[in-house]
């Protein structure tokens, strides 16, 4: 008899400063909202309107995260590390909702 099946283990997040973690979180918040607004995807106008209204606050939070990094002397974005963090947090799927999908084959 085998034990209970455990969910797959996700890779660990890379080591991030608190400000980098905040940047990643706020960036993904904005991406998620832009994905809901994207007119190339099915949805209704009310859903897009609500996402657009929320976008203002989330964009401000994203700006504030970048300001905090700058004030703390974190003047460079470490793209490889931040990209790894985005991948762990399902960033590839989430950002795909922002793009225009390829044309459907007829």
Rosetta blueprint (number, residue, H / E / L):
1 X L
2 X L
3 X L
4 X L
5 X L
6 X L
7 X L
8 X L
9 X L
10 X L
11 X L
12 X L
13 X L
14 X L
15 X L
16 X L
17 X L
18 X H
19 X H
20 X H
21 X H
22 X H
23 X H
24 X H
25 X H
26 X H
27 X H
28 X H
29 X H
30 X H
31 X H
32 X H
33 X H
34 X H
35 X H
36 X H
37 X H
38 X L
39 X L
40 X L
41 X L
42 X L
43 X L
44 X L
45 X H
46 X H
47 X H
48 X H
49 X H
50 X H
51 X H
52 X H
53 X H
54 X H
55 X H
56 X H
57 X H
58 X H
59 X H
60 X H
61 X H
62 X H
63 X H
64 X H
65 X H
66 X H
67 X H
68 X H
69 X H
70 X H
71 X H
72 X L
73 X L
74 X L
75 X L
76 X L
77 X L
78 X L
79 X H
80 X H
81 X H
82 X H
83 X H
84 X H
85 X H
86 X H
87 X H
88 X H
89 X L
90 X L
91 X H
92 X H
93 X H
94 X H
95 X H
96 X H
97 X L
98 X L
99 X L
100 X L
101 X L
102 X L
103 X L
104 X L
105 X L
106 X L
